[in-house]
Amino acid sequence: MSLLSMLTHTVYVASHASVNEYGKNTYGTPRAVKARVQGQQRNVRSQAGDEVVSSHVVYTAEEVLPTDRLWLPGKSTSSAEESNVPLTITSSPHPMSGVTLWKVEL
C-alpha cells in the first residue's frame, strides 16, 4: 500500500491572493486536494503563539501555507464561513517514497 493511497478524502484549499481596498484578504479559486482527515481534539499552539484547541488533522501530499483556507469534506466552498484557518502546519519527507507529507491542524 502506498502512502498516497491512504489519502482517501478530498478537501478544498484556497490560497491567499491579495488584500482588497477595504483591507480584507481575498483568495483564489478553491482547488481539490487529496487528503486524509481525522477528527481529533487537542491543545496546540497557533501560528500567533496562542494556545487553542484543534478539531481536525488533515494530512496531504500538497503544500498548505499558513495563509491558505481549507474546507473539510462536506463543506460548501461557496461559503467562506465554512472554511478553516490552519492552526499549525508541519511537513516531513517520507523516507521510502520521497513524498513530503503535510500535517495541518484545524
Biopython code that builds the backbone (N, CA, C, O; Angstrom):
import numpy as np
from Bio.PDB.StructureBuilder import StructureBuilder

atoms = [
    (1, "MET", "N", (0.858, -1.175, 0.000)),
    (1, "MET", "CA", (0.000, 0.000, 0.000)),
    (1, "MET", "C", (0.902, 1.235, 0.000)),
    (1, "MET", "O", (1.808, 1.352, 0.825)),
    (2, "SER", "N", (0.649, 2.140, -0.918)),
    (2, "SER", "CA", (1.455, 3.356, -0.996)),
    (2, "SER", "C", (0.916, 4.419, -0.049)),
    (2, "SER", "O", (-0.246, 4.397, 0.355)),
    (3, "LEU", "N", (1.791, 5.335, 0.286)),
    (3, "LEU", "CA", (1.409, 6.437, 1.164)),
    (3, "LEU", "C", (0.270, 7.245, 0.554)),
    (3, "LEU", "O", (-0.669, 7.621, 1.255)),
    (4, "LEU", "N", (0.347, 7.513, -0.742)),
    (4, "LEU", "CA", (-0.676, 8.332, -1.399)),
    (4, "LEU", "C", (-2.031, 7.636, -1.457)),
    (4, "LEU", "O", (-3.060, 8.310, -1.520)),
    (5, "SER", "N", (-2.057, 6.305, -1.436)),
    (5, "SER", "CA", (-3.339, 5.590, -1.471)),
    (5, "SER", "C", (-4.111, 5.759, -0.168)),
    (5, "SER", "O", (-5.304, 5.459, -0.119)),
    (6, "MET", "N", (-3.458, 6.233, 0.883)),
    (6, "MET", "CA", (-4.128, 6.456, 2.160)),
    (6, "MET", "C", (-4.844, 7.804, 2.205)),
    (6, "MET", "O", (-5.579, 8.085, 3.151)),
    (7, "LEU", "N", (-4.631, 8.631, 1.192)),
    (7, "LEU", "CA", (-5.281, 9.942, 1.124)),
    (7, "LEU", "C", (-6.617, 9.760, 0.418)),
    (7, "LEU", "O", (-6.727, 9.992, -0.786)),
    (8, "THR", "N", (-7.631, 9.345, 1.168)),
    (8, "THR", "CA", (-8.906, 8.936, 0.588)),
    (8, "THR", "C", (-9.997, 10.009, 0.640)),
    (8, "THR", "O", (-11.088, 9.801, 0.107)),
    (9, "HIS", "N", (-9.720, 11.144, 1.270)),
    (9, "HIS", "CA", (-10.685, 12.230, 1.345)),
    (9, "HIS", "C", (-10.298, 13.337, 0.374)),
    (9, "HIS", "O", (-9.179, 13.366, -0.140)),
    (10, "THR", "N", (-11.229, 14.242, 0.131)),
    (10, "THR", "CA", (-10.943, 15.428, -0.671)),
    (10, "THR", "C", (-11.275, 16.652, 0.160)),
    (10, "THR", "O", (-12.391, 16.796, 0.661)),
    (11, "VAL", "N", (-10.291, 17.534, 0.302)),
    (11, "VAL", "CA", (-10.508, 18.830, 0.934)),
    (11, "VAL", "C", (-10.294, 19.874, -0.153)),
    (11, "VAL", "O", (-9.706, 19.584, -1.196)),
    (12, "TYR", "N", (-10.766, 21.068, 0.091)),
    (12, "TYR", "CA", (-10.555, 22.158, -0.861)),
    (12, "TYR", "C", (-9.694, 23.217, -0.199)),
    (12, "TYR", "O", (-9.905, 23.577, 0.959)),
    (13, "VAL", "N", (-8.717, 23.712, -0.952)),
    (13, "VAL", "CA", (-7.770, 24.689, -0.439)),
    (13, "VAL", "C", (-7.794, 25.912, -1.344)),
    (13, "VAL", "O", (-7.691, 25.795, -2.565)),
    (14, "ALA", "N", (-7.931, 27.089, -0.734)),
    (14, "ALA", "CA", (-7.858, 28.355, -1.473)),
    (14, "ALA", "C", (-6.653, 29.123, -0.949)),
    (14, "ALA", "O", (-6.493, 29.301, 0.259)),
    (15, "SER", "N", (-5.809, 29.575, -1.868)),
    (15, "SER", "CA", (-4.614, 30.317, -1.493)),
    (15, "SER", "C", (-4.900, 31.803, -1.445)),
    (15, "SER", "O", (-5.726, 32.319, -2.198)),
    (16, "HIS", "N", (-4.207, 32.482, -0.549)),
    (16, "HIS", "CA", (-4.340, 33.936, -0.413)),
    (16, "HIS", "C", (-3.938, 34.588, -1.731)),
    (16, "HIS", "O", (-2.892, 34.265, -2.293)),
    (17, "ALA", "N", (-4.766, 35.502, -2.223)),
    (17, "ALA", "CA", (-4.485, 36.177, -3.497)),
    (17, "ALA", "C", (-4.022, 37.614, -3.290)),
    (17, "ALA", "O", (-3.003, 38.022, -3.848)),
    (18, "SER", "N", (-4.758, 38.380, -2.497)),
    (18, "SER", "CA", (-4.415, 39.793, -2.308)),
    (18, "SER", "C", (-5.224, 40.356, -1.142)),
    (18, "SER", "O", (-5.936, 39.637, -0.441)),
    (19, "VAL", "N", (-5.087, 41.655, -0.965)),
    (19, "VAL", "CA", (-5.881, 42.394, 0.009)),
    (19, "VAL", "C", (-6.679, 43.424, -0.782)),
    (19, "VAL", "O", (-6.108, 44.162, -1.585)),
    (20, "ASN", "N", (-8.008, 43.485, -0.564)),
    (20, "ASN", "CA", (-8.839, 44.409, -1.337)),
    (20, "ASN", "C", (-8.759, 45.826, -0.771)),
    (20, "ASN", "O", (-8.050, 46.076, 0.204)),
    (21, "GLU", "N", (-9.487, 46.741, -1.386)),
    (21, "GLU", "CA", (-9.433, 48.153, -0.987)),
    (21, "GLU", "C", (-9.967, 48.404, 0.424)),
    (21, "GLU", "O", (-9.741, 49.471, 0.995)),
    (22, "TYR", "N", (-10.674, 47.421, 0.983)),
    (22, "TYR", "CA", (-11.204, 47.551, 2.344)),
    (22, "TYR", "C", (-10.299, 46.877, 3.375)),
    (22, "TYR", "O", (-10.637, 46.821, 4.557)),
    (23, "GLY", "N", (-9.156, 46.369, 2.929)),
    (23, "GLY", "CA", (-8.224, 45.712, 3.833)),
    (23, "GLY", "C", (-8.545, 44.261, 4.122)),
    (23, "GLY", "O", (-7.948, 43.664, 5.017)),
    (24, "LYS", "N", (-9.487, 43.676, 3.374)),
    (24, "LYS", "CA", (-9.885, 42.276, 3.571)),
    (24, "LYS", "C", (-9.059, 41.376, 2.646)),
    (24, "LYS", "O", (-8.785, 41.724, 1.497)),
    (25, "ASN", "N", (-8.676, 40.225, 3.167)),
    (25, "ASN", "CA", (-7.957, 39.252, 2.356)),
    (25, "ASN", "C", (-8.878, 38.656, 1.305)),
    (25, "ASN", "O", (-10.058, 38.417, 1.563)),
    (26, "THR", "N", (-8.335, 38.418, 0.123)),
    (26, "THR", "CA", (-9.075, 37.723, -0.925)),
    (26, "THR", "C", (-8.312, 36.446, -1.274)),
    (26, "THR", "O", (-7.097, 36.362, -1.093)),
    (27, "TYR", "N", (-9.039, 35.468, -1.772)),
    (27, "TYR", "CA", (-8.465, 34.157, -2.027)),
    (27, "TYR", "C", (-8.778, 33.711, -3.443)),
    (27, "TYR", "O", (-9.762, 34.142, -4.043)),
    (28, "GLY", "N", (-7.913, 32.828, -3.975)),
    (28, "GLY", "CA", (-8.134, 32.266, -5.294)),
    (28, "GLY", "C", (-9.236, 31.226, -5.260)),
    (28, "GLY", "O", (-9.843, 30.970, -4.221)),
    (29, "THR", "N", (-9.478, 30.643, -6.400)),
    (29, "THR", "CA", (-10.490, 29.595, -6.524)),
    (29, "THR", "C", (-10.046, 28.360, -5.740)),
    (29, "THR", "O", (-8.908, 27.917, -5.896)),
    (30, "PRO", "N", (-10.914, 27.798, -4.907)),
    (30, "PRO", "CA", (-10.543, 26.589, -4.163)),
    (30, "PRO", "C", (-10.212, 25.434, -5.115)),
    (30, "PRO", "O", (-10.901, 25.211, -6.110)),
    (31, "ARG", "N", (-9.152, 24.718, -4.786)),
    (31, "ARG", "CA", (-8.732, 23.568, -5.589)),
    (31, "ARG", "C", (-8.888, 22.291, -4.764)),
    (31, "ARG", "O", (-8.677, 22.293, -3.552)),
    (32, "ALA", "N", (-9.254, 21.222, -5.425)),
    (32, "ALA", "CA", (-9.424, 19.931, -4.756)),
    (32, "ALA", "C", (-8.053, 19.340, -4.435)),
    (32, "ALA", "O", (-7.151, 19.343, -5.272)),
    (33, "VAL", "N", (-7.912, 18.835, -3.210)),
    (33, "VAL", "CA", (-6.652, 18.247, -2.754)),
    (33, "VAL", "C", (-6.975, 16.918, -2.073)),
    (33, "VAL", "O", (-7.836, 16.860, -1.196)),
    (34, "LYS", "N", (-6.288, 15.858, -2.476)),
    (34, "LYS", "CA", (-6.461, 14.551, -1.831)),
    (34, "LYS", "C", (-5.839, 14.620, -0.443)),
    (34, "LYS", "O", (-4.745, 15.156, -0.268)),
    (35, "ALA", "N", (-6.544, 14.075, 0.536)),
    (35, "ALA", "CA", (-6.086, 14.194, 1.921)),
    (35, "ALA", "C", (-6.625, 13.045, 2.760)),
    (35, "ALA", "O", (-7.463, 12.255, 2.323)),
    (36, "ARG", "N", (-6.121, 12.987, 3.955)),
    (36, "ARG", "CA", (-6.690, 12.118, 4.986)),
    (36, "ARG", "C", (-7.106, 13.055, 6.107)),
    (36, "ARG", "O", (-6.293, 13.836, 6.602)),
    (37, "VAL", "N", (-8.369, 12.981, 6.509)),
    (37, "VAL", "CA", (-8.913, 13.878, 7.535)),
    (37, "VAL", "C", (-9.294, 13.048, 8.750)),
    (37, "VAL", "O", (-9.984, 12.035, 8.638)),
    (38, "GLN", "N", (-8.830, 13.496, 9.918)),
    (38, "GLN", "CA", (-9.173, 12.810, 11.158)),
    (38, "GLN", "C", (-9.698, 13.836, 12.156)),
    (38, "GLN", "O", (-9.060, 14.858, 12.408)),
    (39, "GLY", "N", (-10.863, 13.551, 12.716)),
    (39, "GLY", "CA", (-11.373, 14.378, 13.795)),
    (39, "GLY", "C", (-10.578, 14.077, 15.047)),
    (39, "GLY", "O", (-10.489, 12.927, 15.479)),
    (40, "GLN", "N", (-10.000, 15.116, 15.629)),
    (40, "GLN", "CA", (-9.153, 14.899, 16.805)),
    (40, "GLN", "C", (-9.015, 16.220, 17.547)),
    (40, "GLN", "O", (-8.478, 17.186, 17.004)),
    (41, "GLN", "N", (-9.488, 16.265, 18.762)),
    (41, "GLN", "CA", (-9.343, 17.487, 19.552)),
    (41, "GLN", "C", (-8.088, 17.401, 20.399)),
    (41, "GLN", "O", (-7.845, 16.417, 21.098)),
    (42, "ARG", "N", (-7.287, 18.475, 20.313)),
    (42, "ARG", "CA", (-6.119, 18.556, 21.171)),
    (42, "ARG", "C", (-5.662, 20.001, 21.268)),
    (42, "ARG", "O", (-5.951, 20.815, 20.391)),
    (43, "ASN", "N", (-4.956, 20.309, 22.325)),
    (43, "ASN", "CA", (-4.429, 21.657, 22.505)),
    (43, "ASN", "C", (-3.174, 21.818, 21.661)),
    (43, "ASN", "O", (-2.277, 20.977, 21.693)),
    (44, "VAL", "N", (-3.125, 22.913, 20.905)),
    (44, "VAL", "CA", (-1.957, 23.223, 20.084)),
    (44, "VAL", "C", (-1.621, 24.696, 20.256)),
    (44, "VAL", "O", (-2.435, 25.480, 20.743)),
    (45, "ARG", "N", (-0.427, 25.054, 19.857)),
    (45, "ARG", "CA", (-0.033, 26.450, 19.866)),
    (45, "ARG", "C", (-0.190, 26.959, 18.435)),
    (45, "ARG", "O", (0.428, 26.433, 17.509)),
    (46, "SER", "N", (-1.027, 27.992, 18.261)),
    (46, "SER", "CA", (-1.324, 28.529, 16.932)),
    (46, "SER", "C", (-0.118, 29.264, 16.360)),
    (46, "SER", "O", (0.888, 29.461, 17.043)),
    (47, "GLN", "N", (-0.234, 29.662, 15.104)),
    (47, "GLN", "CA", (0.831, 30.408, 14.442)),
    (47, "GLN", "C", (1.121, 31.719, 15.167)),
    (47, "GLN", "O", (2.244, 32.220, 15.116)),
    (48, "ALA", "N", (0.113, 32.276, 15.841)),
    (48, "ALA", "CA", (0.275, 33.528, 16.578)),
    (48, "ALA", "C", (0.845, 33.300, 17.975)),
    (48, "ALA", "O", (1.134, 34.258, 18.692)),
    (49, "GLY", "N", (1.008, 32.029, 18.366)),
    (49, "GLY", "CA", (1.572, 31.719, 19.669)),
    (49, "GLY", "C", (0.545, 31.482, 20.766)),
    (49, "GLY", "O", (0.912, 31.254, 21.919)),
    (50, "ASP", "N", (-0.741, 31.535, 20.420)),
    (50, "ASP", "CA", (-1.803, 31.321, 21.397)),
    (50, "ASP", "C", (-2.088, 29.831, 21.543)),
    (50, "ASP", "O", (-1.941, 29.072, 20.586)),
    (51, "GLU", "N", (-2.496, 29.412, 22.745)),
    (51, "GLU", "CA", (-2.921, 28.036, 22.941)),
    (51, "GLU", "C", (-4.384, 27.927, 22.543)),
    (51, "GLU", "O", (-5.240, 28.623, 23.089)),
    (52, "VAL", "N", (-4.666, 27.044, 21.581)),
    (52, "VAL", "CA", (-6.020, 26.862, 21.058)),
    (52, "VAL", "C", (-6.309, 25.368, 20.952)),
    (52, "VAL", "O", (-5.406, 24.542, 21.091)),
    (53, "VAL", "N", (-7.564, 25.029, 20.707)),
    (53, "VAL", "CA", (-7.968, 23.632, 20.542)),
    (53, "VAL", "C", (-8.200, 23.362, 19.059)),
    (53, "VAL", "O", (-8.998, 24.042, 18.414)),
    (54, "SER", "N", (-7.507, 22.380, 18.533)),
    (54, "SER", "CA", (-7.749, 21.973, 17.144)),
    (54, "SER", "C", (-8.819, 20.889, 17.138)),
    (54, "SER", "O", (-8.939, 20.116, 18.088)),
    (55, "SER", "N", (-9.594, 20.841, 16.060)),
    (55, "SER", "CA", (-10.668, 19.850, 15.975)),
    (55, "SER", "C", (-10.394, 18.779, 14.926)),
    (55, "SER", "O", (-10.981, 17.698, 14.976)),
    (56, "HIS", "N", (-9.512, 19.070, 13.980)),
    (56, "HIS", "CA", (-9.209, 18.117, 12.909)),
    (56, "HIS", "C", (-7.727, 18.153, 12.567)),
    (56, "HIS", "O", (-7.046, 19.163, 12.745)),
    (57, "VAL", "N", (-7.252, 17.016, 12.069)),
    (57, "VAL", "CA", (-5.918, 16.922, 11.500)),
    (57, "VAL", "C", (-6.098, 16.500, 10.050)),
    (57, "VAL", "O", (-6.811, 15.541, 9.755)),
    (58, "VAL", "N", (-5.447, 17.223, 9.151)),
    (58, "VAL", "CA", (-5.503, 16.929, 7.721)),
    (58, "VAL", "C", (-4.096, 16.584, 7.260)),
    (58, "VAL", "O", (-3.160, 17.354, 7.479)),
    (59, "TYR", "N", (-3.944, 15.421, 6.618)),
    (59, "TYR", "CA", (-2.666, 15.008, 6.038)),
    (59, "TYR", "C", (-2.815, 15.092, 4.525)),
    (59, "TYR", "O", (-3.813, 14.628, 3.973)),
    (60, "THR", "N", (-1.835, 15.677, 3.855)),
    (60, "THR", "CA", (-1.878, 15.791, 2.403)),
    (60, "THR", "C", (-0.463, 15.783, 1.842)),
    (60, "THR", "O", (0.501, 16.059, 2.555)),
    (61, "ALA", "N", (-0.350, 15.466, 0.566)),
    (61, "ALA", "CA", (0.949, 15.489, -0.106)),
    (61, "ALA", "C", (1.173, 16.823, -0.816)),
    (61, "ALA", "O", (2.210, 17.018, -1.450)),
    (62, "GLU", "N", (0.215, 17.736, -0.717)),
    (62, "GLU", "CA", (0.356, 19.065, -1.328)),
    (62, "GLU", "C", (0.620, 20.086, -0.235)),
    (62, "GLU", "O", (0.011, 20.037, 0.833)),
    (63, "GLU", "N", (1.525, 21.002, -0.507)),
    (63, "GLU", "CA", (1.878, 22.016, 0.478)),
    (63, "GLU", "C", (0.672, 22.888, 0.822)),
    (63, "GLU", "O", (-0.084, 23.306, -0.056)),
    (64, "VAL", "N", (0.513, 23.147, 2.100)),
    (64, "VAL", "CA", (-0.514, 24.054, 2.599)),
    (64, "VAL", "C", (0.216, 25.172, 3.330)),
    (64, "VAL", "O", (1.091, 24.914, 4.157)),
    (65, "LEU", "N", (-0.143, 26.409, 3.026)),
    (65, "LEU", "CA", (0.508, 27.567, 3.629)),
    (65, "LEU", "C", (-0.323, 28.120, 4.785)),
    (65, "LEU", "O", (-1.530, 27.885, 4.843)),
    (66, "PRO", "N", (0.301, 28.845, 5.696)),
    (66, "PRO", "CA", (-0.441, 29.422, 6.823)),
    (66, "PRO", "C", (-1.541, 30.393, 6.395)),
    (66, "PRO", "O", (-2.496, 30.614, 7.141)),
    (67, "THR", "N", (-1.415, 30.969, 5.210)),
    (67, "THR", "CA", (-2.409, 31.932, 4.726)),
    (67, "THR", "C", (-3.526, 31.279, 3.927)),
    (67, "THR", "O", (-4.453, 31.967, 3.498)),
    (68, "ASP", "N", (-3.462, 29.962, 3.715)),
    (68, "ASP", "CA", (-4.499, 29.249, 2.962)),
    (68, "ASP", "C", (-5.754, 29.069, 3.815)),
    (68, "ASP", "O", (-5.714, 29.189, 5.039)),
    (69, "ARG", "N", (-6.852, 28.781, 3.150)),
    (69, "ARG", "CA", (-8.112, 28.420, 3.800)),
    (69, "ARG", "C", (-8.484, 27.031, 3.310)),
    (69, "ARG", "O", (-8.309, 26.719, 2.132)),
    (70, "LEU", "N", (-9.001, 26.185, 4.217)),
    (70, "LEU", "CA", (-9.360, 24.812, 3.887)),
    (70, "LEU", "C", (-10.827, 24.545, 4.191)),
    (70, "LEU", "O", (-11.363, 25.011, 5.197)),
    (71, "TRP", "N", (-11.465, 23.791, 3.309)),
    (71, "TRP", "CA", (-12.831, 23.319, 3.520)),
    (71, "TRP", "C", (-12.758, 21.807, 3.687)),
    (71, "TRP", "O", (-12.212, 21.103, 2.838)),
    (72, "LEU", "N", (-13.309, 21.322, 4.779)),
    (72, "LEU", "CA", (-13.340, 19.888, 5.040)),
    (72, "LEU", "C", (-14.380, 19.217, 4.150)),
    (72, "LEU", "O", (-15.243, 19.899, 3.597)),
    (73, "PRO", "N", (-14.314, 17.882, 3.998)),
    (73, "PRO", "CA", (-15.316, 17.178, 3.191)),
    (73, "PRO", "C", (-16.725, 17.513, 3.661)),
    (73, "PRO", "O", (-17.008, 17.533, 4.859)),
    (74, "GLY", "N", (-17.600, 17.774, 2.701)),
    (74, "GLY", "CA", (-18.998, 18.076, 3.007)),
    (74, "GLY", "C", (-19.283, 19.549, 3.220)),
    (74, "GLY", "O", (-20.447, 19.933, 3.336)),
    (75, "LYS", "N", (-18.257, 20.389, 3.275)),
    (75, "LYS", "CA", (-18.461, 21.827, 3.465)),
    (75, "LYS", "C", (-18.520, 22.515, 2.108)),
    (75, "LYS", "O", (-17.862, 22.090, 1.158)),
    (76, "SER", "N", (-19.314, 23.581, 2.022)),
    (76, "SER", "CA", (-19.508, 24.299, 0.764)),
    (76, "SER", "C", (-18.417, 25.344, 0.560)),
    (76, "SER", "O", (-18.222, 26.221, 1.401)),
    (77, "THR", "N", (-17.712, 25.243, -0.558)),
    (77, "THR", "CA", (-16.669, 26.217, -0.868)),
    (77, "THR", "C", (-17.247, 27.578, -1.242)),
    (77, "THR", "O", (-16.501, 28.551, -1.359)),
    (78, "SER", "N", (-18.553, 27.664, -1.432)),
    (78, "SER", "CA", (-19.173, 28.951, -1.750)),
    (78, "SER", "C", (-19.360, 29.802, -0.488)),
    (78, "SER", "O", (-19.733, 30.972, -0.574)),
    (79, "SER", "N", (-19.102, 29.214, 0.672)),
    (79, "SER", "CA", (-19.261, 29.931, 1.936)),
    (79, "SER", "C", (-17.905, 30.049, 2.633)),
    (79, "SER", "O", (-17.344, 29.048, 3.079)),
    (80, "ALA", "N", (-17.383, 31.267, 2.724)),
    (80, "ALA", "CA", (-16.110, 31.492, 3.413)),
    (80, "ALA", "C", (-16.215, 31.141, 4.886)),
    (80, "ALA", "O", (-15.216, 30.774, 5.506)),
    (81, "GLU", "N", (-17.416, 31.247, 5.460)),
    (81, "GLU", "CA", (-17.613, 30.938, 6.872)),
    (81, "GLU", "C", (-17.391, 29.451, 7.175)),
    (81, "GLU", "O", (-17.129, 29.078, 8.319)),
    (82, "GLU", "N", (-17.496, 28.613, 6.150)),
    (82, "GLU", "CA", (-17.296, 27.176, 6.352)),
    (82, "GLU", "C", (-15.843, 26.759, 6.177)),
    (82, "GLU", "O", (-15.511, 25.584, 6.332)),
    (83, "SER", "N", (-14.974, 27.715, 5.856)),
    (83, "SER", "CA", (-13.561, 27.392, 5.687)),
    (83, "SER", "C", (-12.848, 27.396, 7.033)),
    (83, "SER", "O", (-13.341, 27.962, 8.008)),
    (84, "ASN", "N", (-11.707, 26.772, 7.072)),
    (84, "ASN", "CA", (-10.883, 26.682, 8.281)),
    (84, "ASN", "C", (-9.534, 27.331, 8.047)),
    (84, "ASN", "O", (-8.988, 27.289, 6.944)),
    (85, "VAL", "N", (-9.011, 27.928, 9.094)),
    (85, "VAL", "CA", (-7.682, 28.532, 9.073)),
    (85, "VAL", "C", (-6.703, 27.531, 9.673)),
    (85, "VAL", "O", (-6.965, 27.000, 10.752)),
    (86, "PRO", "N", (-5.584, 27.255, 9.010)),
    (86, "PRO", "CA", (-4.610, 26.347, 9.622)),
    (86, "PRO", "C", (-4.100, 26.901, 10.948)),
    (86, "PRO", "O", (-3.694, 28.060, 11.031)),
    (87, "LEU", "N", (-4.124, 26.063, 11.982)),
    (87, "LEU", "CA", (-3.582, 26.459, 13.284)),
    (87, "LEU", "C", (-2.094, 26.148, 13.352)),
    (87, "LEU", "O", (-1.293, 26.973, 13.794)),
    (88, "THR", "N", (-1.735, 24.947, 12.908)),
    (88, "THR", "CA", (-0.325, 24.564, 12.813)),
    (88, "THR", "C", (-0.119, 23.799, 11.516)),
    (88, "THR", "O", (-1.035, 23.146, 11.015)),
    (89, "ILE", "N", (1.083, 23.885, 10.980)),
    (89, "ILE", "CA", (1.439, 23.155, 9.770)),
    (89, "ILE", "C", (2.843, 22.592, 9.970)),
    (89, "ILE", "O", (3.770, 23.320, 10.323)),
    (90, "THR", "N", (2.986, 21.302, 9.744)),
    (90, "THR", "CA", (4.311, 20.685, 9.774)),
    (90, "THR", "C", (4.459, 19.817, 8.537)),
    (90, "THR", "O", (3.475, 19.313, 7.996)),
    (91, "SER", "N", (5.675, 19.652, 8.102)),
    (91, "SER", "CA", (5.929, 18.797, 6.945)),
    (91, "SER", "C", (7.043, 17.830, 7.289)),
    (91, "SER", "O", (7.930, 18.129, 8.088)),
    (92, "SER", "N", (6.975, 16.660, 6.665)),
    (92, "SER", "CA", (8.038, 15.686, 6.849)),
    (92, "SER", "C", (8.129, 14.820, 5.597)),
    (92, "SER", "O", (7.121, 14.315, 5.103)),
    (93, "PRO", "N", (9.351, 14.657, 5.091)),
    (93, "PRO", "CA", (9.524, 13.781, 3.928)),
    (93, "PRO", "C", (9.430, 12.322, 4.352)),
    (93, "PRO", "O", (9.976, 11.919, 5.379)),
    (94, "HIS", "N", (8.738, 11.553, 3.554)),
    (94, "HIS", "CA", (8.634, 10.120, 3.816)),
    (94, "HIS", "C", (9.880, 9.461, 3.219)),
    (94, "HIS", "O", (10.103, 9.564, 2.013)),
    (95, "PRO", "N", (10.698, 8.785, 4.037)),
    (95, "PRO", "CA", (11.987, 8.287, 3.550)),
    (95, "PRO", "C", (11.891, 7.223, 2.455)),
    (95, "PRO", "O", (12.790, 7.122, 1.620)),
    (96, "MET", "N", (10.827, 6.437, 2.443)),
    (96, "MET", "CA", (10.730, 5.356, 1.460)),
    (96, "MET", "C", (10.189, 5.835, 0.119)),
    (96, "MET", "O", (10.654, 5.393, -0.932)),
    (97, "SER", "N", (9.203, 6.743, 0.149)),
    (97, "SER", "CA", (8.555, 7.143, -1.102)),
    (97, "SER", "C", (9.102, 8.443, -1.669)),
    (97, "SER", "O", (8.919, 8.730, -2.852)),
    (98, "GLY", "N", (9.775, 9.235, -0.830)),
    (98, "GLY", "CA", (10.253, 10.536, -1.285)),
    (98, "GLY", "C", (9.162, 11.595, -1.298)),
    (98, "GLY", "O", (9.410, 12.730, -1.706)),
    (99, "VAL", "N", (7.955, 11.243, -0.856)),
    (99, "VAL", "CA", (6.830, 12.166, -0.818)),
    (99, "VAL", "C", (6.889, 12.965, 0.489)),
    (99, "VAL", "O", (7.117, 12.397, 1.557)),
    (100, "THR", "N", (6.684, 14.276, 0.401)),
    (100, "THR", "CA", (6.587, 15.095, 1.599)),
    (100, "THR", "C", (5.147, 15.110, 2.037)),
    (100, "THR", "O", (4.256, 15.432, 1.251)),
    (101, "LEU", "N", (4.911, 14.766, 3.279)),
    (101, "LEU", "CA", (3.565, 14.744, 3.845)),
    (101, "LEU", "C", (3.381, 15.980, 4.706)),
    (101, "LEU", "O", (4.224, 16.288, 5.548)),
    (102, "TRP", "N", (2.285, 16.684, 4.497)),
    (102, "TRP", "CA", (1.950, 17.893, 5.241)),
    (102, "TRP", "C", (0.875, 17.559, 6.256)),
    (102, "TRP", "O", (-0.141, 16.949, 5.921)),
    (103, "LYS", "N", (1.104, 17.963, 7.505)),
    (103, "LYS", "CA", (0.136, 17.767, 8.590)),
    (103, "LYS", "C", (-0.388, 19.147, 8.969)),
    (103, "LYS", "O", (0.370, 20.016, 9.399)),
    (104, "VAL", "N", (-1.708, 19.338, 8.802)),
    (104, "VAL", "CA", (-2.340, 20.622, 9.080)),
    (104, "VAL", "C", (-3.369, 20.405, 10.185)),
    (104, "VAL", "O", (-4.261, 19.566, 10.058)),
    (105, "GLU", "N", (-3.238, 21.156, 11.253)),
    (105, "GLU", "CA", (-4.228, 21.079, 12.321)),
    (105, "GLU", "C", (-5.160, 22.255, 12.211)),
    (105, "GLU", "O", (-4.732, 23.402, 12.085)),
    (106, "LEU", "N", (-6.460, 21.953, 12.260)),
    (106, "LEU", "CA", (-7.502, 22.981, 12.111)),
    (106, "LEU", "C", (-8.278, 23.103, 13.404)),
    (106, "LEU", "O", (-9.202, 23.912, 13.496)),
]
sb = StructureBuilder()
sb.init_structure("model")
sb.init_model(0)
sb.init_chain("A")
sb.init_seg("    ")
for serial, (resi, resn, name, xyz) in enumerate(atoms, 1):
    if name == "N":
        sb.init_residue(resn, " ", resi, " ")
    sb.init_atom(name, np.array(xyz, "f"), 0.0, 1.0, " ", f" {name:<3s}", serial, name[0])
structure = sb.get_structure()
